[in-house]
């Protein structure tokens, strides 16, 4: 489906190293290599790795065939910002085209931190500032815009309290749209639709109401094309797959329609990706929801 592909192409940044999967480096690297040749590889984005674990990555990666093109990585910055950025530059120079870090992510909670990180990176790489959602994000999103970088929101976690409210997610997306800042999401988006799921992979582990990635990214698309915040909050809470219609040239929900070309524009300029510790769950469950 052209419209669905426009919405989801390259959308999943694979974060198998992180909870709840929390795989060891060799397992996560092997998984990513397999996903690159999977029929659903069109949905696969970057491999997510902390800067502090780049040596581990290089060792695990050394025994893997490169395949077509370099592996694209997104590296998570630690507290030693300047040395982390230098380490990333050295990593890229050492890889001989086998892998490249072209994106950085960091928790940046004040305008000063945002501006400092942007200066350290110097526009060489894409930089995402993870912002808190518990307060009005306007000052921080404005600092992100001023610094010429992108934003990031956390949409879940391994405890129910880590899942933000629909209203705070809408406020974040609406602010990014109004200010003109692109964003990505991370955590809690393993599943296509909003529902109660297990928050970890432990048998008998806790459950919680989680967002679906279709809900989040379609809400961003509809907000970008005139939807109200109240309707976007309703869409974020939509749990019925039959409420969505997936056609070749458009996707519709509750009388709202967004075209394939509009979806491509939204993915390029507004809502760019989400991080997930699973690739199989987002892919396999999508077939159940959309029959593709």
C-alpha positions as CSV (number, residue, x, y, z in Angstrom):
1,X,0.0,0.0,0.0
2,X,1.5,3.3,-1.1
3,X,0.0,5.4,1.7
4,X,1.0,2.9,4.4
5,X,4.5,2.7,3.1
6,X,4.7,6.5,3.0
7,X,3.7,6.6,6.7
8,X,6.0,3.8,7.8
9,X,9.1,3.6,5.6
10,X,12.3,3.5,7.6
11,X,10.3,4.4,10.8
12,X,11.6,1.8,13.3
13,X,15.0,2.7,14.8
14,X,16.0,-0.7,16.3
15,X,16.9,-0.3,20.0
16,X,17.3,-4.0,21.0
17,X,20.0,-3.1,23.6
18,X,17.4,-1.2,25.7
19,X,14.6,-2.5,28.0
20,X,12.4,-4.3,28.0
21,X,14.4,-6.5,25.5
22,X,17.8,-5.5,26.9
23,X,19.7,-7.8,24.6
24,X,23.5,-8.2,24.7
25,X,25.4,-6.5,22.0
26,X,26.1,-9.6,19.8
27,X,22.5,-10.6,19.8
28,X,21.2,-7.1,19.0
29,X,23.8,-6.8,16.2
30,X,22.8,-10.2,14.7
31,X,19.2,-9.3,14.8
32,X,19.8,-6.0,13.0
33,X,21.8,-7.8,10.3
34,X,18.8,-10.2,9.8
35,X,16.3,-7.4,9.7
36,X,18.3,-5.6,7.0
37,X,17.5,-8.5,4.6
38,X,14.0,-9.2,5.9
39,X,11.0,-8.6,3.5
40,X,9.9,-5.9,5.9
41,X,13.3,-4.1,5.9
42,X,11.5,-1.2,4.3
43,X,10.3,-0.3,7.8
44,X,13.8,-0.5,9.4
45,X,15.7,2.6,10.3
46,X,18.9,3.0,12.3
47,X,20.6,0.8,14.9
48,X,20.5,2.6,18.3
49,X,23.6,2.4,20.5
50,X,25.0,4.4,23.4
51,X,28.3,6.2,22.6
52,X,29.8,4.4,25.6
53,X,29.3,1.0,23.9
54,X,30.7,1.8,20.5
55,X,33.7,-0.4,21.1
56,X,31.4,-3.3,21.9
57,X,29.4,-2.6,18.8
58,X,32.6,-2.6,16.6
59,X,33.7,-5.9,18.0
60,X,30.2,-7.5,17.5
61,X,29.9,-6.0,14.1
62,X,33.3,-7.2,12.8
63,X,32.0,-10.8,12.1
64,X,28.9,-9.7,10.3
65,X,28.7,-9.4,6.5
66,X,28.1,-5.8,5.5
67,X,25.4,-6.4,2.9
68,X,24.2,-3.5,0.8
69,X,25.4,-0.1,2.0
70,X,26.7,1.1,5.4
71,X,24.8,0.5,8.6
72,X,23.2,3.7,9.9
73,X,23.5,4.3,13.6
74,X,21.9,6.7,16.1
75,X,24.2,7.2,19.1
76,X,23.0,8.1,22.6
77,X,25.0,10.8,24.3
78,X,26.1,10.5,27.9
79,X,27.0,13.1,30.4
80,X,30.5,13.8,28.9
81,X,29.1,15.6,25.9
82,X,32.3,17.0,24.3
83,X,34.3,13.7,24.6
84,X,31.2,11.7,23.3
85,X,31.0,13.9,20.2
86,X,34.7,13.4,19.6
87,X,34.4,9.7,20.0
88,X,31.6,9.7,17.4
89,X,33.8,11.5,15.0
90,X,36.6,9.0,15.5
91,X,34.2,6.1,15.1
92,X,32.9,7.4,11.8
93,X,36.5,7.9,10.5
94,X,37.5,4.3,11.6
95,X,34.6,2.4,9.9
96,X,35.7,2.4,6.3
97,X,32.2,2.8,5.1
98,X,30.8,-0.2,7.0
99,X,28.9,1.9,9.5
100,X,28.1,5.5,10.1
101,X,26.6,7.4,13.0
102,X,24.5,10.1,11.3
103,X,22.2,10.8,14.3
104,X,22.7,11.7,18.0
105,X,20.2,11.7,20.8
106,X,20.5,13.1,24.3
107,X,18.3,14.0,27.3
108,X,18.4,17.8,27.3
109,X,16.1,19.5,29.7
110,X,17.0,23.2,29.7
111,X,17.6,25.7,26.9
112,X,21.2,26.0,28.0
113,X,21.8,22.3,27.7
114,X,20.1,22.3,24.3
115,X,22.3,25.2,23.0
116,X,25.5,23.6,24.4
117,X,24.8,20.3,22.8
118,X,24.0,21.9,19.5
119,X,27.3,23.9,19.6
120,X,29.3,20.7,20.4
121,X,27.8,18.8,17.4
122,X,28.2,21.9,15.2
123,X,25.5,20.8,12.7
124,X,27.6,17.8,11.5
125,X,25.0,15.3,12.5
126,X,21.3,15.1,13.1
127,X,20.7,15.8,16.8
128,X,17.6,15.0,18.8
129,X,17.0,16.6,22.2
130,X,14.8,14.4,24.4
131,X,12.4,16.8,26.2
132,X,10.2,16.2,29.3
133,X,6.5,16.1,28.6
134,X,5.2,16.9,32.1
135,X,5.2,20.7,31.5
136,X,4.5,23.1,28.7
137,X,7.3,22.3,26.2
138,X,7.2,25.6,24.4
139,X,10.4,27.1,25.8
140,X,12.4,24.0,25.2
141,X,11.0,23.4,21.7
142,X,11.8,27.1,20.9
143,X,15.4,26.5,22.1
144,X,15.5,23.4,19.8
145,X,14.3,25.5,16.9
146,X,16.8,28.3,17.7
147,X,19.6,25.7,17.8
148,X,18.7,24.1,14.5
149,X,18.2,20.6,15.9
150,X,15.2,18.2,16.4
151,X,13.2,17.1,19.4
152,X,12.4,13.7,20.9
153,X,9.6,12.5,23.2
154,X,9.4,9.4,25.4
155,X,6.0,7.7,25.0
156,X,6.4,4.8,27.4
157,X,8.5,2.6,29.6
158,X,8.6,-0.5,31.7
159,X,6.2,0.8,34.3
160,X,2.7,2.2,33.7
161,X,3.6,5.6,35.2
162,X,6.1,6.1,32.4
163,X,3.4,6.3,29.8
164,X,2.4,10.0,29.3
165,X,-1.1,11.2,28.9
166,X,-2.6,11.6,25.4
167,X,-3.0,15.3,26.1
168,X,0.7,15.8,26.9
169,X,1.6,13.9,23.7
170,X,-0.7,16.1,21.6
171,X,0.6,19.2,23.3
172,X,4.2,18.2,22.4
173,X,3.3,17.4,18.8
174,X,1.2,20.6,18.4
175,X,4.0,22.7,19.8
176,X,6.6,21.1,17.5
177,X,4.3,21.8,14.5
178,X,3.6,25.4,15.5
179,X,7.3,26.1,16.1
180,X,8.5,24.2,13.1
181,X,10.5,21.4,14.7
182,X,10.7,17.8,13.6
183,X,10.6,15.1,16.3
184,X,11.0,11.4,16.9
185,X,9.5,9.2,19.6
186,X,10.9,6.4,21.8
187,X,9.7,3.7,24.2
188,X,6.4,2.0,24.4
189,X,5.5,2.0,20.7
190,X,6.0,-1.8,20.0
191,X,2.4,-2.2,18.9
192,X,0.4,-0.6,16.0
193,X,-2.7,0.3,18.1
194,X,-3.5,1.7,21.6
195,X,-4.3,-1.1,24.0
196,X,-3.3,-2.7,27.3
197,X,-0.1,-4.7,26.8
198,X,2.6,-6.2,29.0
199,X,5.2,-3.6,29.8
200,X,8.0,-6.1,29.9
201,X,8.7,-9.6,28.5
202,X,8.6,-11.2,31.9
203,X,6.0,-13.8,32.3
204,X,3.3,-12.4,34.6
205,X,4.9,-9.0,34.4
206,X,2.9,-5.7,34.8
207,X,0.6,-4.5,32.1
208,X,-0.4,-1.0,31.1
209,X,-2.3,1.1,28.5
210,X,0.3,1.8,25.8
211,X,0.2,4.0,22.7
212,X,0.2,2.5,19.2
213,X,2.6,3.8,16.7
214,X,-0.1,4.1,14.1
215,X,-2.1,6.3,16.5
216,X,0.9,8.5,17.2
217,X,2.1,9.1,13.7
218,X,-1.3,9.4,12.1
219,X,-2.2,11.9,14.8
220,X,0.9,13.9,13.9
221,X,-0.1,13.7,10.2
222,X,-3.7,14.8,10.8
223,X,-2.5,17.6,13.2
224,X,-0.2,18.9,10.5
225,X,-3.2,19.1,8.1
226,X,-5.8,20.8,10.3
227,X,-7.0,18.4,13.0
228,X,-7.9,19.8,16.4
229,X,-6.1,18.8,19.5
230,X,-9.2,17.3,20.9
231,X,-9.7,15.1,17.9
232,X,-6.0,14.1,17.9
233,X,-6.4,13.0,21.6
234,X,-9.3,10.9,20.5
235,X,-7.2,9.4,17.7
236,X,-4.4,8.6,20.2
237,X,-6.9,6.6,22.2
238,X,-8.4,4.7,19.2
239,X,-8.2,1.0,19.8
240,X,-10.4,-0.4,17.0
241,X,-8.5,-1.4,13.9
242,X,-11.7,-1.2,11.8
243,X,-11.9,2.5,12.5
244,X,-9.0,3.0,10.0
245,X,-9.2,2.7,6.3
246,X,-5.9,2.0,4.4
247,X,-6.1,2.7,0.7
248,X,-3.3,2.9,-1.9
249,X,-3.4,6.7,-2.0
250,X,-4.7,7.7,1.4
251,X,-5.4,6.7,5.0
252,X,-8.6,7.8,6.7
253,X,-10.1,7.8,10.2
254,X,-13.4,9.2,11.5
255,X,-13.9,11.4,8.5
256,X,-10.4,12.7,8.4
257,X,-8.2,11.8,5.3
258,X,-4.5,12.2,4.7
259,X,-3.0,11.4,1.3
260,X,0.2,9.4,0.6
261,X,2.0,12.6,-0.5
262,X,1.0,14.4,2.7
263,X,2.2,11.4,4.7
264,X,5.6,11.5,3.0
265,X,5.9,15.2,3.8
266,X,5.0,14.6,7.4
267,X,7.6,11.9,7.8
268,X,10.3,14.0,6.2
269,X,9.5,17.2,8.0
270,X,7.5,16.5,11.2
271,X,7.5,13.0,12.7
272,X,10.6,11.2,11.5
273,X,11.0,7.9,13.5
274,X,10.5,5.9,16.6
275,X,12.8,3.8,18.7
276,X,11.7,0.3,19.6
277,X,13.6,-2.6,21.3
278,X,11.6,-4.9,19.0
279,X,11.4,-4.9,15.3
280,X,9.3,-8.0,14.9
281,X,6.4,-6.9,17.1
282,X,5.8,-3.6,15.1
283,X,6.1,-5.5,11.8
284,X,4.2,-8.7,12.6
285,X,1.3,-7.0,14.4
286,X,0.9,-4.5,11.6
287,X,-0.2,-7.4,9.3
288,X,-3.0,-8.2,11.8
289,X,-4.2,-4.6,11.9
290,X,-4.0,-3.7,8.2
291,X,-4.2,-7.1,6.4
292,X,-1.0,-6.5,4.5
